[in-house]
């Protein structure tokens, strides 16, 4: 937990950067420098609203008895569906659970791998993904060099990279650190990591703190985006376990006894996830086509 404060300190202490990011997001404007970027046009595209039927699945909590805990993550490698593919709830231990599913007819696993290595390199690349709530992103110089290292396969470049994000997941703007991992380090059984049950993965663990409350802290979370090929396109299955982190490589609840993650926090993130990945469906293929899968600064 202490690593969150030190890793995010540079972003938190740069008040000019923070204030500028918040103002530009609130007013939905670009800086002069951002306006010159070849992908600035995506910022001004209409943001598609999610399918009402999909969004309504996040209106009320699902049955916790049908959810899975993080130690059951390998169930995501089974064929077919799990009991809850879209929904959210508090688990009996007070932690939060989120599941969301999207189908992408025009997205490939290669596009997913490219996106998670390309977009952390600049604020605007993150902002164009979901302009209403994405304010900024940064990585360290060391991790930036890794993302640009052509000797590393694109699929692996984001492994071990820490994203410092500013975003609003319907609970106000927060600083969020996300430590991305390989699927093996996250805890998946790599003997089962094969087609057609999995195509690629992006995930890890994160911590967040509200903007303006450097001494405060929200519960950490495990984040899993796992993808598999289907006849109808690439299937994206999201899982969040809020209040968990990896301890000696194993998922463990770190909530104090008797404490529960507020339901509003879980639902807010679930609804945000539906919205940002609704845009992803059509947005990513266009961005990928424009840049040809290349990763440049």
C-alpha positions in Angstrom: 0.0 0.0 0.0 2.8 2.5 0.8 4.1 2.0 -2.8 1.0 3.7 -4.0 1.8 7.0 -2.2 5.4 7.0 -3.5 4.7 6.0 -7.1 1.9 8.5 -7.5 3.6 11.3 -5.6 5.0 13.0 -8.7 1.5 13.2 -10.3 -0.2 14.3 -7.1 2.4 17.0 -6.3 2.3 18.6 -9.8 -0.6 20.8 -9.0 -0.4 22.7 -12.3 -0.7 19.4 -14.3 -3.5 18.2 -12.1 -5.5 21.4 -12.3 -5.0 21.6 -16.0 -6.2 18.0 -16.5 -9.3 18.5 -14.4 -10.2 21.7 -16.1 -9.8 20.3 -19.6 -11.8 17.2 -18.7 -14.6 19.2 -17.1 -14.8 21.6 -20.1 -14.1 18.9 -22.7 -11.3 20.9 -24.4 -7.9 20.1 -25.7 -4.7 22.1 -25.2 -3.0 23.7 -28.2 -0.4 20.9 -28.2 -3.0 18.2 -28.0 -4.9 19.8 -30.9 -1.9 19.2 -33.1 -1.8 15.4 -32.5 -3.0 13.2 -35.4 -5.4 11.4 -33.1 -7.0 14.6 -31.7 -10.0 14.1 -34.0 -11.1 11.1 -32.0 -11.7 13.3 -29.0 -14.4 15.2 -30.8 -16.2 12.1 -32.0 -19.7 11.4 -30.6 -19.4 9.1 -27.6 -21.9 6.3 -28.2 -24.3 5.5 -25.4 -24.3 1.9 -24.2 -27.1 -0.4 -25.1 -29.8 0.3 -22.5 -30.4 -3.4 -21.9 -26.7 -3.9 -21.1 -26.5 -0.8 -18.9 -29.6 -1.8 -17.0 -27.9 -5.0 -15.9 -25.9 -2.8 -13.6 -29.0 -1.2 -12.0 -29.1 -3.6 -9.0 -26.7 -6.0 -7.4 -26.5 -9.6 -8.6 -26.7 -12.7 -6.4 -23.4 -13.0 -4.6 -23.8 -16.7 -4.5 -23.4 -16.8 -8.3 -20.2 -14.6 -8.3 -16.7 -16.0 -8.3 -13.8 -15.0 -6.0 -10.4 -14.2 -7.3 -8.9 -17.6 -6.3 -11.5 -19.0 -8.8 -10.1 -16.9 -11.7 -9.2 -20.1 -13.7 -12.9 -20.7 -14.1 -12.6 -18.0 -16.8 -10.6 -20.5 -18.9 -13.5 -23.0 -18.9 -15.6 -23.3 -22.1 -19.1 -21.7 -22.1 -20.4 -19.1 -19.7 -20.2 -18.5 -16.0 -23.3 -17.8 -13.9 -22.7 -14.1 -13.8 -21.1 -12.5 -16.9 -22.5 -9.0 -16.3 -23.3 -7.7 -12.9 -21.9 -6.4 -9.6 -22.3 -7.0 -5.8 -20.7 -7.1 -2.4 -19.2 -10.5 -1.7 -19.9 -12.0 1.7 -16.5 -10.8 3.0 -17.4 -7.2 2.2 -15.3 -7.0 -1.0 -16.7 -5.9 -4.3 -17.3 -8.0 -7.4 -17.8 -6.7 -10.9 -18.4 -8.7 -14.1 -18.9 -7.3 -17.6 -19.0 -8.8 -21.0 -18.6 -7.2 -24.5 -18.4 -8.7 -28.0 -16.2 -7.0 -30.6 -16.8 -8.2 -34.2 -14.0 -5.9 -35.5 -11.3 -6.2 -32.8 -8.4 -8.7 -32.8 -6.2 -9.8 -29.9 -3.3 -7.9 -31.6 -5.3 -4.7 -31.3 -5.8 -5.3 -27.6 -2.1 -5.9 -27.0 -1.1 -2.8 -29.0 -3.6 -0.6 -27.3 -2.4 -1.4 -23.8 1.2 -0.6 -24.8 0.4 2.5 -26.9 -2.0 4.5 -24.9 -0.1 5.0 -21.6 2.6 7.0 -23.5 0.5 10.3 -23.6 -2.4 11.9 -21.8 -4.4 12.4 -25.0 -4.2 8.8 -26.0 -6.0 7.9 -22.7 -8.4 10.9 -23.0 -9.7 10.0 -26.5 -10.7 6.6 -25.2 -13.5 7.9 -23.0 -13.4 11.8 -22.9 -16.2 12.3 -20.4 -14.3 10.7 -17.5 -10.6 10.0 -18.6 -8.4 12.9 -17.5 -4.8 11.8 -17.7 -2.2 9.1 -17.7 1.6 8.8 -17.1 4.3 6.2 -16.7 7.9 6.4 -15.4 10.8 7.0 -17.7 11.9 3.4 -17.2 8.5 2.0 -18.1 8.2 4.3 -21.0 11.4 2.9 -22.4 10.0 -0.6 -22.0 6.8 0.2 -23.9 8.9 1.6 -26.7 11.4 -1.3 -26.8 11.0 -3.1 -30.1 13.0 -6.1 -28.9 10.1 -7.0 -26.6 7.0 -8.5 -28.2 4.1 -6.1 -28.1 2.0 -8.5 -26.1 4.6 -8.4 -23.3 5.6 -4.8 -23.2 2.9 -3.7 -20.7 3.8 -6.5 -18.3 5.2 -4.9 -15.1 4.4 -1.4 -16.2 2.7 0.9 -13.7 0.1 3.3 -15.1 -0.7 6.5 -13.1 -4.2 7.4 -14.1 -6.6 10.2 -13.3 -10.2 9.3 -14.0 -13.7 9.4 -12.6 -15.5 6.1 -12.2 -18.7 7.8 -10.9 -17.2 8.5 -7.5 -15.4 11.7 -8.3 -11.9 12.1 -9.9 -9.3 9.8 -8.4 -5.6 9.1 -8.8 -5.4 5.4 -9.8 -2.2 3.3 -10.0 -2.5 0.1 -12.0 0.3 -2.4 -11.9 -0.1 -4.5 -15.1 1.1 -8.1 -15.0 1.6 -11.1 -17.1 -1.3 -13.6 -16.9 1.1 -16.0 -15.0 2.0 -13.4 -12.4 -1.7 -12.5 -12.0 -2.4 -16.1 -11.1 -3.7 -17.9 -14.1 -2.9 -21.6 -14.8 -0.7 -21.3 -17.9 -1.1 -25.0 -18.7 -4.6 -24.1 -19.6 -3.7 -20.9 -21.4 -4.6 -21.9 -25.0 -7.1 -21.3 -27.8 -10.0 -21.2 -28.1 -10.4 -20.6 -24.3 -8.2 -17.5 -24.2 -6.7 -15.1 -26.8 -5.1 -12.4 -24.7 -5.2 -10.6 -21.3 -4.7 -7.2 -19.7 -4.9 -6.9 -16.0 -3.1 -6.5 -12.7 -3.7 -4.8 -9.3 -4.4 -1.2 -8.5 -5.0 1.4 -5.8 -6.8 4.6 -5.9 -7.1 7.8 -3.8 -9.5 10.7 -4.4 -8.1 13.8 -6.0 -7.5 16.3 -3.2 -7.2 13.7 -0.5 -3.6 12.6 -0.6 -3.9 11.0 2.8 -7.0 9.1 2.0 -7.2 5.7 0.4 -9.8 3.6 -1.3 -9.7 -0.2 -1.2 -7.2 -1.7 -3.7 -8.5 -3.9 -6.5 -7.6 -6.8 -8.8 -8.5 -6.1 -12.4 -8.9 -8.7 -15.1 -9.6 -8.2 -18.8 -9.6 -11.6 -20.5 -10.4 -12.2 -24.2 -11.4 -15.2 -26.2 -12.2 -15.8 -29.8 -15.8 -16.7 -30.7 -17.6 -17.2 -34.0 -19.2 -13.8 -33.5 -15.9 -12.0 -32.7 -13.6 -11.3 -29.8 -15.3 -11.7 -26.5 -14.1 -9.4 -23.7 -14.9 -10.6 -20.1 -14.0 -8.2 -17.3 -13.7 -9.0 -13.6 -12.9 -6.7 -10.7 -12.4 -7.7 -7.2 -12.4 -4.6 -5.1 -10.7 -4.9 -1.7 -8.3 -7.6 -2.8 -4.6 -7.5 -3.6 -1.9 -10.1 -4.3 0.0 -11.1 -1.3 3.0 -13.4 -2.0 1.4 -14.0 -5.4 -2.0 -15.1 -4.0 -5.2 -13.0 -3.9 -6.1 -11.8 -0.4 -8.8 -9.5 1.0 -7.1 -6.6 2.7 -10.2 -5.0 4.1 -10.3 -4.5 7.9 -12.7 -6.8 9.7 -16.3 -5.6 9.5 -15.6 -3.1 6.6 -17.4 -3.4 3.3 -16.7 -1.6 0.0 -19.6 0.9 -0.5 -22.1 -0.4 -2.9 -22.1 2.9 -4.7 -18.4 2.6 -5.5 -18.8 -0.9 -6.9 -21.8 0.1 -9.0 -20.1 3.3 -10.2 -17.1 1.4 -11.5 -19.4 -1.2 -13.1 -21.4 1.4 -15.0 -18.1 3.2 -16.0 -16.8 0.0 -17.4 -19.9 -0.5 -19.5 -19.6 3.0 -21.0 -15.9 3.0 -21.7 -15.9 -0.4 -23.4 -19.0 0.4 -25.4 -16.9 3.2 -27.0 -13.9 0.8 -27.3 -16.0 -1.4 -29.7 -15.8 1.0 -32.6 -13.1 3.3 -31.5 -10.2 0.9 -31.2 -10.3 -0.5 -34.8 -10.2 3.1 -36.2 -7.3 4.1 -34.0 -5.4 0.9 -34.8 -5.9 1.3 -38.5 -4.6 4.9 -38.5 -1.4 3.9 -36.7 -0.9 0.5 -38.3 -0.1 -1.2 -35.0 3.1 0.8 -34.5 4.1 2.1 -31.1 5.9 5.4 -31.1 6.4 8.2 -28.6 
